[in-house]
Amino acid sequence: MSGDTWRDDVVRMIPALRAFAWSLSHNGSDADDLVQDTLIKAWTNRDKFEDGTNLRAWLFTILRNTYYTQVIRRRREVRDEQGEYAGALRSAPTQEWSVAMHAMQDALKLLPDEHREALILVGAAGLSYEEAASICGCAVGTIKSRVNRARTRLLKIMDADDASDVMAYDSLAAANGA
């Protein structure tokens, strides 16, 4: 793969990378920083990418590993633990989709990390179970189980009657880049 083709393929992945980064960090600025770090690492290590392998999975793995490295590092930092500063920056929702997005975000935060991650990779990012399993370093059956458990728990959290209620929220999240 030529350098220009590789670069163009990576650039096409940026929206999906940003959506995944946002789903992990829940903050636009942190998501942008995470994507930038991912792109820098990918560019620096582009010679390690093997032609014929899945570029999307490779980039998502870099992003995921970068995120978890930052989480471990941030455990030692003190950051607005009470959320006072963040709470002061919020404004009341002005549209219905905003309320729905906040409800979905709140519900996703209640899921265990591995369930949320699997659901985002398969549901929002559109990866196959096999790609998600590769990124997470687990078996395909484990990803399927995590996605199923995440969907079931979301239904309970959101007090939905059936999966179509949650899918409406998923559609809103995808349409708004979440």
GUROMI-449311 format. One line per field, with one value per atom (N, C-alpha, C): chain; atom name; residue in three letters; residue number from 1; x, y, z. Coordinates in pm, whole numbers, plus 32768, in hexadecimal, padded with zeros to 4 digits. Example, Ala and Ser with C-alpha at 12.3 -4.5 7.8 and 13.67 -1.06 7.14 Angstrom:
chain <- (A_A_A_A_A_A)
atom <- (N_CA_C_N_CA_C)
res <- (ALA_ALA_ALA_SER_SER_SER)
n <- (1_1_1_2_2_2)
c1 <- (8527_84CE_8528_8505_8557_850A)
c2 <- (7DC7_7E3E_7EB6_7F1F_7F96_8003)
c3 <- (830C_830C_830C_82C4_82CA_8313)
***
This chain:
chain <- (A_A_A_A_A_A_A_A_A_A_A_A_A_A_A_A_A_A_A_A_A_A_A_A_A_A_A_A_A_A_A_A_A_A_A_A_A_A_A_A_A_A_A_A_A_A_A_A_A_A_A_A_A_A_A_A_A_A_A_A_A_A_A_A_A_A_A_A_A_A_A_A_A_A_A_A_A_A_A_A_A_A_A_A_A_A_A_A_A_A_A_A_A_A_A_A_A_A_A_A_A_A_A_A_A_A_A_A_A_A_A_A_A_A_A_A_A_A_A_A_A_A_A_A_A_A_A_A_A_A_A_A_A_A_A_A_A_A_A_A_A_A_A_A_A_A_A_A_A_A_A_A_A_A_A_A_A_A_A_A_A_A_A_A_A_A_A_A_A_A_A_A_A_A_A_A_A_A_A_A_A_A_A_A_A_A_A_A_A_A_A_A_A_A_A_A_A_A_A_A_A_A_A_A_A_A_A_A_A_A_A_A_A_A_A_A_A_A_A_A_A_A_A_A_A_A_A_A_A_A_A_A_A_A_A_A_A_A_A_A_A_A_A_A_A_A_A_A_A_A_A_A_A_A_A_A_A_A_A_A_A_A_A_A_A_A_A_A_A_A_A_A_A_A_A_A_A_A_A_A_A_A_A_A_A_A_A_A_A_A_A_A_A_A_A_A_A_A_A_A_A_A_A_A_A_A_A_A_A_A_A_A_A_A_A_A_A_A_A_A_A_A_A_A_A_A_A_A_A_A_A_A_A_A_A_A_A_A_A_A_A_A_A_A_A_A_A_A_A_A_A_A_A_A_A_A_A_A_A_A_A_A_A_A_A_A_A_A_A_A_A_A_A_A_A_A_A_A_A_A_A_A_A_A_A_A_A_A_A_A_A_A_A_A_A_A_A_A_A_A_A_A_A_A_A_A_A_A_A_A_A_A_A_A_A_A_A_A_A_A_A_A_A_A_A_A_A_A_A_A_A_A_A_A_A_A_A_A_A_A_A_A_A_A_A_A_A_A_A_A_A_A_A_A_A_A_A_A_A_A_A_A_A_A_A_A_A_A_A_A_A_A_A_A_A_A_A_A_A_A_A_A_A_A_A_A_A_A_A_A_A_A_A_A_A_A_A_A_A_A_A_A_A_A_A_A_A_A_A_A_A_A_A_A_A_A_A_A_A_A_A_A_A_A_A_A_A_A_A_A_A_A_A_A)
atom <- (N_CA_C_N_CA_C_N_CA_C_N_CA_C_N_CA_C_N_CA_C_N_CA_C_N_CA_C_N_CA_C_N_CA_C_N_CA_C_N_CA_C_N_CA_C_N_CA_C_N_CA_C_N_CA_C_N_CA_C_N_CA_C_N_CA_C_N_CA_C_N_CA_C_N_CA_C_N_CA_C_N_CA_C_N_CA_C_N_CA_C_N_CA_C_N_CA_C_N_CA_C_N_CA_C_N_CA_C_N_CA_C_N_CA_C_N_CA_C_N_CA_C_N_CA_C_N_CA_C_N_CA_C_N_CA_C_N_CA_C_N_CA_C_N_CA_C_N_CA_C_N_CA_C_N_CA_C_N_CA_C_N_CA_C_N_CA_C_N_CA_C_N_CA_C_N_CA_C_N_CA_C_N_CA_C_N_CA_C_N_CA_C_N_CA_C_N_CA_C_N_CA_C_N_CA_C_N_CA_C_N_CA_C_N_CA_C_N_CA_C_N_CA_C_N_CA_C_N_CA_C_N_CA_C_N_CA_C_N_CA_C_N_CA_C_N_CA_C_N_CA_C_N_CA_C_N_CA_C_N_CA_C_N_CA_C_N_CA_C_N_CA_C_N_CA_C_N_CA_C_N_CA_C_N_CA_C_N_CA_C_N_CA_C_N_CA_C_N_CA_C_N_CA_C_N_CA_C_N_CA_C_N_CA_C_N_CA_C_N_CA_C_N_CA_C_N_CA_C_N_CA_C_N_CA_C_N_CA_C_N_CA_C_N_CA_C_N_CA_C_N_CA_C_N_CA_C_N_CA_C_N_CA_C_N_CA_C_N_CA_C_N_CA_C_N_CA_C_N_CA_C_N_CA_C_N_CA_C_N_CA_C_N_CA_C_N_CA_C_N_CA_C_N_CA_C_N_CA_C_N_CA_C_N_CA_C_N_CA_C_N_CA_C_N_CA_C_N_CA_C_N_CA_C_N_CA_C_N_CA_C_N_CA_C_N_CA_C_N_CA_C_N_CA_C_N_CA_C_N_CA_C_N_CA_C_N_CA_C_N_CA_C_N_CA_C_N_CA_C_N_CA_C_N_CA_C_N_CA_C_N_CA_C_N_CA_C_N_CA_C_N_CA_C_N_CA_C_N_CA_C_N_CA_C_N_CA_C_N_CA_C_N_CA_C_N_CA_C_N_CA_C_N_CA_C_N_CA_C_N_CA_C_N_CA_C_N_CA_C_N_CA_C_N_CA_C_N_CA_C_N_CA_C_N_CA_C_N_CA_C_N_CA_C_N_CA_C_N_CA_C_N_CA_C_N_CA_C_N_CA_C_N_CA_C_N_CA_C_N_CA_C_N_CA_C_N_CA_C_N_CA_C_N_CA_C_N_CA_C_N_CA_C)
res <- (MET_MET_MET_SER_SER_SER_GLY_GLY_GLY_ASP_ASP_ASP_THR_THR_THR_TRP_TRP_TRP_ARG_ARG_ARG_ASP_ASP_ASP_ASP_ASP_ASP_VAL_VAL_VAL_VAL_VAL_VAL_ARG_ARG_ARG_MET_MET_MET_ILE_ILE_ILE_PRO_PRO_PRO_ALA_ALA_ALA_LEU_LEU_LEU_ARG_ARG_ARG_ALA_ALA_ALA_PHE_PHE_PHE_ALA_ALA_ALA_TRP_TRP_TRP_SER_SER_SER_LEU_LEU_LEU_SER_SER_SER_HIS_HIS_HIS_ASN_ASN_ASN_GLY_GLY_GLY_SER_SER_SER_ASP_ASP_ASP_ALA_ALA_ALA_ASP_ASP_ASP_ASP_ASP_ASP_LEU_LEU_LEU_VAL_VAL_VAL_GLN_GLN_GLN_ASP_ASP_ASP_THR_THR_THR_LEU_LEU_LEU_ILE_ILE_ILE_LYS_LYS_LYS_ALA_ALA_ALA_TRP_TRP_TRP_THR_THR_THR_ASN_ASN_ASN_ARG_ARG_ARG_ASP_ASP_ASP_LYS_LYS_LYS_PHE_PHE_PHE_GLU_GLU_GLU_ASP_ASP_ASP_GLY_GLY_GLY_THR_THR_THR_ASN_ASN_ASN_LEU_LEU_LEU_ARG_ARG_ARG_ALA_ALA_ALA_TRP_TRP_TRP_LEU_LEU_LEU_PHE_PHE_PHE_THR_THR_THR_ILE_ILE_ILE_LEU_LEU_LEU_ARG_ARG_ARG_ASN_ASN_ASN_THR_THR_THR_TYR_TYR_TYR_TYR_TYR_TYR_THR_THR_THR_GLN_GLN_GLN_VAL_VAL_VAL_ILE_ILE_ILE_ARG_ARG_ARG_ARG_ARG_ARG_ARG_ARG_ARG_ARG_ARG_ARG_GLU_GLU_GLU_VAL_VAL_VAL_ARG_ARG_ARG_ASP_ASP_ASP_GLU_GLU_GLU_GLN_GLN_GLN_GLY_GLY_GLY_GLU_GLU_GLU_TYR_TYR_TYR_ALA_ALA_ALA_GLY_GLY_GLY_ALA_ALA_ALA_LEU_LEU_LEU_ARG_ARG_ARG_SER_SER_SER_ALA_ALA_ALA_PRO_PRO_PRO_THR_THR_THR_GLN_GLN_GLN_GLU_GLU_GLU_TRP_TRP_TRP_SER_SER_SER_VAL_VAL_VAL_ALA_ALA_ALA_MET_MET_MET_HIS_HIS_HIS_ALA_ALA_ALA_MET_MET_MET_GLN_GLN_GLN_ASP_ASP_ASP_ALA_ALA_ALA_LEU_LEU_LEU_LYS_LYS_LYS_LEU_LEU_LEU_LEU_LEU_LEU_PRO_PRO_PRO_ASP_ASP_ASP_GLU_GLU_GLU_HIS_HIS_HIS_ARG_ARG_ARG_GLU_GLU_GLU_ALA_ALA_ALA_LEU_LEU_LEU_ILE_ILE_ILE_LEU_LEU_LEU_VAL_VAL_VAL_GLY_GLY_GLY_ALA_ALA_ALA_ALA_ALA_ALA_GLY_GLY_GLY_LEU_LEU_LEU_SER_SER_SER_TYR_TYR_TYR_GLU_GLU_GLU_GLU_GLU_GLU_ALA_ALA_ALA_ALA_ALA_ALA_SER_SER_SER_ILE_ILE_ILE_CYS_CYS_CYS_GLY_GLY_GLY_CYS_CYS_CYS_ALA_ALA_ALA_VAL_VAL_VAL_GLY_GLY_GLY_THR_THR_THR_ILE_ILE_ILE_LYS_LYS_LYS_SER_SER_SER_ARG_ARG_ARG_VAL_VAL_VAL_ASN_ASN_ASN_ARG_ARG_ARG_ALA_ALA_ALA_ARG_ARG_ARG_THR_THR_THR_ARG_ARG_ARG_LEU_LEU_LEU_LEU_LEU_LEU_LYS_LYS_LYS_ILE_ILE_ILE_MET_MET_MET_ASP_ASP_ASP_ALA_ALA_ALA_ASP_ASP_ASP_ASP_ASP_ASP_ALA_ALA_ALA_SER_SER_SER_ASP_ASP_ASP_VAL_VAL_VAL_MET_MET_MET_ALA_ALA_ALA_TYR_TYR_TYR_ASP_ASP_ASP_SER_SER_SER_LEU_LEU_LEU_ALA_ALA_ALA_ALA_ALA_ALA_ALA_ALA_ALA_ASN_ASN_ASN_GLY_GLY_GLY_ALA_ALA_ALA)
n <- (1_1_1_2_2_2_3_3_3_4_4_4_5_5_5_6_6_6_7_7_7_8_8_8_9_9_9_10_10_10_11_11_11_12_12_12_13_13_13_14_14_14_15_15_15_16_16_16_17_17_17_18_18_18_19_19_19_20_20_20_21_21_21_22_22_22_23_23_23_24_24_24_25_25_25_26_26_26_27_27_27_28_28_28_29_29_29_30_30_30_31_31_31_32_32_32_33_33_33_34_34_34_35_35_35_36_36_36_37_37_37_38_38_38_39_39_39_40_40_40_41_41_41_42_42_42_43_43_43_44_44_44_45_45_45_46_46_46_47_47_47_48_48_48_49_49_49_50_50_50_51_51_51_52_52_52_53_53_53_54_54_54_55_55_55_56_56_56_57_57_57_58_58_58_59_59_59_60_60_60_61_61_61_62_62_62_63_63_63_64_64_64_65_65_65_66_66_66_67_67_67_68_68_68_69_69_69_70_70_70_71_71_71_72_72_72_73_73_73_74_74_74_75_75_75_76_76_76_77_77_77_78_78_78_79_79_79_80_80_80_81_81_81_82_82_82_83_83_83_84_84_84_85_85_85_86_86_86_87_87_87_88_88_88_89_89_89_90_90_90_91_91_91_92_92_92_93_93_93_94_94_94_95_95_95_96_96_96_97_97_97_98_98_98_99_99_99_100_100_100_101_101_101_102_102_102_103_103_103_104_104_104_105_105_105_106_106_106_107_107_107_108_108_108_109_109_109_110_110_110_111_111_111_112_112_112_113_113_113_114_114_114_115_115_115_116_116_116_117_117_117_118_118_118_119_119_119_120_120_120_121_121_121_122_122_122_123_123_123_124_124_124_125_125_125_126_126_126_127_127_127_128_128_128_129_129_129_130_130_130_131_131_131_132_132_132_133_133_133_134_134_134_135_135_135_136_136_136_137_137_137_138_138_138_139_139_139_140_140_140_141_141_141_142_142_142_143_143_143_144_144_144_145_145_145_146_146_146_147_147_147_148_148_148_149_149_149_150_150_150_151_151_151_152_152_152_153_153_153_154_154_154_155_155_155_156_156_156_157_157_157_158_158_158_159_159_159_160_160_160_161_161_161_162_162_162_163_163_163_164_164_164_165_165_165_166_166_166_167_167_167_168_168_168_169_169_169_170_170_170_171_171_171_172_172_172_173_173_173_174_174_174_175_175_175_176_176_176_177_177_177_178_178_178)
c1 <- (8057_8000_805A_8041_8093_8074_80D1_80C0_8044_8026_7FB0_7F30_7F2B_7EB5_7E9F_7F0B_7F01_7ECE_7F07_7EDD_7E4A_7E1F_7D93_7D35_7D5F_7D0E_7D03_7D70_7D6E_7D14_7D1E_7CCC_7C37_7C12_7B86_7B54_7BAE_7B89_7B76_7B9C_7B99_7B0E_7AA1_7A1D_79FB_7A1A_79FD_7A58_7AD5_7B30_7AFF_7AD1_7AA2_7A26_79CC_7953_7978_79D5_79FF_7A46_7A9C_7AE4_7A82_7A1C_79B9_796D_794E_7904_7955_79D7_7A2B_7A3F_7A57_7A7D_7A07_799B_7924_7944_79A5_79CE_7A08_79D3_79FF_7A92_7AC2_7B4E_7BAA_7B87_7BD7_7BD2_7B5E_7B51_7BAB_7BAB_7C03_7C95_7CBC_7D46_7D69_7D0B_7D20_7D32_7CDF_7CEB_7D71_7D97_7E16_7E8B_7E88_7EF1_7EF4_7E7E_7E74_7EB1_7E90_7EC4_7F5B_7F8E_8020_8063_802C_8066_805D_7FEA_7FD9_803E_804E_80AB_813A_815D_81E4_8202_819C_81AE_8173_815F_811E_816C_81EF_823F_821F_81DF_81BA_8133_80E7_8066_807F_803F_8052_7FE6_8010_7FB0_7F59_7EDA_7E7C_7E36_7E63_7E1F_7DBA_7D6D_7CFE_7D2F_7D39_7D68_7D0C_7C8A_7C29_7C3F_7C4C_7C62_7CE8_7D4E_7DD1_7DC8_7D83_7D73_7D1F_7CB3_7C5E_7CAA_7D00_7D51_7DB2_7DF1_7E4C_7DFF_7D8A_7D39_7D11_7CE2_7CB6_7D2A_7D9C_7E10_7E40_7E3C_7E63_7E04_7D84_7D21_7D3C_7D4E_7D61_7DE6_7E4B_7EC8_7EB1_7E62_7E43_7DEF_7D93_7D3F_7D97_7DF4_7E4D_7EA0_7ED1_7F21_7ECC_7E51_7DFB_7DCB_7DD4_7DAB_7DFD_7E75_7ECD_7EB1_7E60_7E43_7DC2_7DB9_7D3D_7CF9_7C81_7C3A_7BA8_7B7D_7AF1_7A98_7AC0_7A79_79E7_79C6_793B_78EB_792D_78E8_78B1_78E2_78AF_78CE_7948_796E_7922_791E_78D7_7842_7809_777B_775D_77BC_77A8_77AB_77E6_77F1_7778_7721_76AD_7641_75F5_757E_7508_7494_741D_7408_73DE_73C3_7356_736C_730C_72BD_72E4_729F_7289_7225_7205_7278_72BD_732A_7398_73A8_740D_73EA_736C_733F_7353_7330_7341_73D5_742A_74BA_74EF_74C5_74F3_74C2_7448_7414_7466_7488_74D8_7565_75A0_7626_7625_75C2_75B7_75A7_7554_753D_75BE_7607_7683_76EB_76EC_774D_7735_76BB_7699_76C1_76E4_770D_779D_77BE_784B_789E_791B_7971_7976_7988_7997_7915_78A3_7822_780C_7827_7817_7873_78EF_7950_7921_78F5_78C7_784E_77F0_7779_779C_77F7_7820_7868_78C3_790E_78B1_7854_77FC_7785_7745_76CB_76E4_7738_774B_77B7_7826_7893_787D_7822_7801_7867_78BB_791D_78D8_7913_78DF_7906_78C4_78E8_797B_79A8_7A31_7A93_7A76_7ACD_7ACF_7A5B_7A52_7A9F_7A93_7ADB_7B71_7B9D_7C2C_7C5D_7C0F_7C35_7C3A_7BD9_7BD0_7C27_7C5C_7CB2_7C68_7BF1_7BA3_7B5E_7B17_7AD3_7A56_7A2F_79B8_793C_7933_78C1_78BA_792D_7930_78F7_791C_78E7_7851_7822_7793_7749_7781_7745_7743_77B0_77B8_7754_7747_76E8_765A_763B_75B6_7598_75F6_75E2_75D4_7623_761C_7593_7561_74DC_746F_7478_7414_7417_748D_7499_746A_7487_7457_73BF_7380_72ED_72BA_72FA_72D0_72EC_7362_7389_732C_730B_72BC_7226_7204_7179_712B_716B_712D_70D9_7075_701F_705D_70A6_70E5_7161_71A6_7224_7211_719D_718A_7193_716F_717E_7210_7265_72F3_7330_7301_7337_731C_72AD_7292_72FC_7324_7390_7414_742E_74A8_74AF_743E_743A_745B_7424_7441_74D4_750B_7599_75F2_75D3_7623_7615_759D_7587_75CE_75E6_7625_76B8_76F2_777F_77A9_774C_7770_77A3)
c2 <- (7F8A_8000_807A_80D6_814E_81AA_8207_8265_82BA_82E7_833B_82EB_8270_821C_81FF_81DF_81C2_823D_82B1_832D_834A_8339_8351_82F1_8273_8211_8236_8266_828F_8309_8368_83E3_83BF_835D_8333_82F6_82C5_8287_82EC_8369_83CB_83DB_83E7_83F4_837D_8304_828D_828B_82B1_82B8_831E_8391_83F9_83CA_8386_8354_82EF_8296_8234_8279_82DA_8324_836E_83A9_83F1_8390_831B_82BA_828B_828D_8267_82D9_8352_83C3_8419_8419_846B_8500_8529_85B4_85D1_8636_8655_8677_86C8_86F0_8679_8626_85AF_854E_8544_84EB_851B_859E_85D4_85B9_85CC_85B1_851E_84C8_8438_840F_8447_8429_845E_84D6_850E_84B5_8489_842F_83AE_837B_8300_8313_8383_839E_83AF_83F0_8401_8379_8325_82A0_824C_8255_8209_8237_82B9_82EF_82C7_82D3_82B0_821D_81C9_8138_80FE_8151_8121_80B0_80AB_803F_7FB9_7FBB_7F40_7F0B_7F5D_7F2E_7ECF_7E5C_7DF7_7E05_7E17_7E1D_7DA1_7DB5_7D46_7D2C_7D6E_7D60_7DD1_7DCE_7E2A_7EAD_7F16_7F98_7FD1_7FC0_7FF4_7FB6_7F34_7EEF_7F19_7F2B_7F56_7FE0_803D_80C5_80C4_8077_8070_8034_7FD3_7F97_7FFE_804B_80B5_8118_8141_81A2_8168_80EF_80AF_80A3_8075_8066_80EE_8152_81D9_820C_81F4_8221_81DF_815C_8118_813E_815B_818E_8215_826B_82ED_82DF_8280_826A_8245_81EB_81C1_8238_8287_82FD_8363_8375_83DA_83B2_8333_8306_834D_8377_83BA_8450_8483_8512_8533_85AC_85DC_8633_860C_8654_8666_86D6_86FC_8687_8645_85CE_85E6_865C_867A_86A6_86C0_86EA_8777_87C6_884E_88A4_889D_88ED_88BE_883D_8807_8828_8822_8843_88D3_892B_89B9_89D5_897E_8993_8961_891B_88E2_894B_8935_8986_8927_8958_8905_88D9_885B_882C_8880_889D_88EF_88A1_8824_87D4_8748_8706_867E_861E_8625_85C7_85DB_8653_866E_8624_8627_85E0_8549_8518_8489_8462_84B8_849D_8496_84F3_84F2_8475_844B_83D1_8358_8352_82E3_82E7_835D_836B_833E_8369_8343_82AC_8272_81E1_8195_81C5_8183_8188_81F5_8202_819B_8169_8107_8078_8064_7FDF_7FC4_7F46_7F24_7F4B_7F73_7FA2_7F42_7EC1_7E62_7E50_7E5F_7E56_7ED3_7F48_7FC6_7FC7_7F9E_7F9D_7F41_7EC9_7E6A_7EA2_7EDD_7F14_7F87_7FDE_804F_801E_7FBF_7F8C_7F4C_7EF8_7EAF_7F05_7F48_7F93_801A_806C_80F5_80FE_80B7_80C0_8063_8004_7FAD_7F41_7F23_7EB8_7E30_7DCF_7D47_7D10_7CA5_7C66_7C3A_7C09_7BDB_7C4F_7CC3_7D37_7D68_7D6D_7D9A_7D3B_7CB9_7C57_7C6A_7C85_7C9B_7D17_7D82_7DFD_7DE9_7DA1_7D8C_7D1A_7CCC_7C5E_7BEC_7BCD_7B60_7B10_7AA9_7A52_7A96_7A6E_7AA5_7A8C_7A17_79F6_7A53_7A7C_7AD8_7B5F_7B8F_7C0F_7C04_7B97_7B86_7B88_7B45_7B42_7BCD_7C16_7C9C_7CFB_7CF1_7D47_7D25_7CA5_7C7B_7CAB_7C99_7CC5_7D5C_7DA3_7E36_7E64_7E28_7E4E_7E31_7DBB_7D95_7DF6_7E18_7E74_7F00_7F2D_7FB0_7FB6_7F49_7F44_7F59_7F16_7F24_7FB0_7FE3_8068_80D3_80C9_8130_8116_80AA_8087_8080_8042_8035_7FB6_7FB8_7F44_7ED8_7F03_7EA2_7EDF_7E8D_7EB9_7F2E_7F3C_7FA9_8031_8038_80B5_80DB_8079_8093_80B1_806C_8084_8113_814D_81D9_8232_8216_8262_824A_81CB_81AB_81FB_8206_8251_82E4_831B_83A6_83B7_835A_8364_835E_8303_82F5_8372_83A8_841E_8499_849C_850F_84F7_848D_8475_843E_8407_83D2_8346)
c3 <- (8000_8000_8000_7FA3_7F9C_8011_802D_809C_808D_8012_7FFB_8012_7FE4_7FF7_808B_80D0_8160_81A9_818C_81CC_81AF_8133_810F_8159_8165_81AE_8242_827B_8309_831A_82C0_82CA_82C3_8271_8268_82EB_833D_83BD_842D_8419_8486_84C4_8477_84BA_8513_84E6_8537_85B2_85A2_8614_867A_8649_86A5_86F0_86AC_86EE_875B_873E_87A1_8815_87F5_885E_88B8_887C_88CD_8927_88F2_8942_89BB_89AF_8A1F_8A82_8A4D_8AA3_8ACF_8A84_8AA2_8AA5_8A57_8A55_89CB_8987_88FF_88F6_8952_8951_896A_89CD_89E8_8972_8933_88BE_884D_8834_87CC_87EB_8869_8891_8880_88A2_8896_8803_87AC_871D_86E8_8713_86E6_8713_8791_87C2_8772_8752_8703_8678_8639_85B2_85B4_861B_8627_8637_868E_86A2_8622_85DE_8562_84F9_84EB_8488_84AA_8529_8556_853F_854D_8543_84C3_845D_83E2_83A0_83B6_837D_83BF_8434_847A_844C_8402_83CF_835C_8361_82F9_828F_8212_81A3_81A4_8186_8180_8204_826F_82EF_82FE_8366_8379_83B7_8366_8394_83FF_83ED_844E_84D8_84DB_855A_8597_8545_8574_85B6_8575_85AB_862B_862B_86A2_8718_86FC_8766_879F_8749_8777_87CE_87A0_87EB_8873_8873_88F0_8953_8924_897C_89B0_895B_8985_89F0_89DE_8A41_8AC9_8ACA_8B4A_8B8B_8B3C_8B74_8BB8_8B78_8BB2_8C30_8C33_8CAA_8D20_8D0A_8D76_8DA6_8D49_8D6D_8DBA_8D91_8DD0_8E5B_8E7C_8F02_8F6E_8F48_8FA7_8FAE_8F53_8F4D_8F97_8FC7_9003_8F9B_8F76_8F0B_8F31_8F4E_8F5E_8F88_8FF4_9020_9041_9073_9097_901E_8FB0_8F37_8F3E_8F9D_8FAD_8F33_8F05_8E91_8E15_8E01_8D8D_8D94_8E0D_8E1E_8DFE_8E19_8DFD_8D68_8D1A_8C8A_8C3C_8C7E_8C39_8C26_8BBD_8BA8_8B96_8BB3_8BA9_8B18_8B01_8A79_8A37_89B9_8970_8908_88F2_888D_88C3_888D_88BB_88AB_883A_8824_888B_88BB_8921_89A3_89C6_8A3E_8A2A_89B6_8998_899B_8965_8966_89F4_8A47_8AD3_8B1B_8AFF_8B3D_8B12_8A91_8A5E_8A9B_8AA2_8ADC_8B6E_8BB8_8C45_8C53_8BFC_8C02_8BDE_8B79_8B51_8BC1_8C0C_8C7A_8CE8_8CF0_8D57_8D31_8CB3_8C86_8CB2_8CCB_8CE4_8C6A_8C81_8C14_8B9E_8BBA_8B4B_8AFC_8B3D_8AF6_8AA2_8ADB_8A92_8A17_8A2C_89C0_894E_8970_8909_88BE_8907_88C9_886A_8893_8840_87C3_87D4_8760_86FA_8729_86CD_86A2_8703_86E4_86A4_86E2_86B0_8645_8658_85F7_8580_858D_851C_8501_8562_854E_8557_8516_8522_85AB_85D3_8652_8650_85DD_85D1_85E3_85A4_85B3_8643_8681_870C_8768_874F_87A0_8791_8718_8700_874B_8747_878B_8822_8858_88E8_8919_88BC_88E3_8928_88F5_8931_88C2_88E8_8888_8850_87D8_8797_87EE_8828_887F_88F8_8929_899B_8972_88FB_88CA_88B6_887B_8867_88EC_894E_89D2_8A11_8A05_8A3F_89FD_8979_8931_895D_8966_8990_8A1E_8A77_8B02_8B0A_8AB9_8AB9_8A88_8A1E_89EA_8A50_8A8D_8AF2_8B67_8B94_8C06_8BE1_8B67_8B3A_8B3C_8B11_8B14_8BA2_8C01_8C8C_8CC1_8CA3_8CD4_8C9E_8C20_8BDF_8BED_8C33_8C4B_8BC9_8B65_8AE2_8ADD_8A88_8A79_8A21_89BA_8964_8922_88D4_8898_8838_87F9_879A_87E0_8860_88AB_88B8_88D7_88E5_885D_87F5_876F_8741_876B_874A_8787_8802_8840_87F9_87D0_8787_8706_86BF_8643_865B_86C5_86E7_8707_8752_8777_86FC_86A2_8628_85D0_85C7_8574_85AB_862D_866B_868A_8652_8661_86E7_8731_87B5_87AA)
***
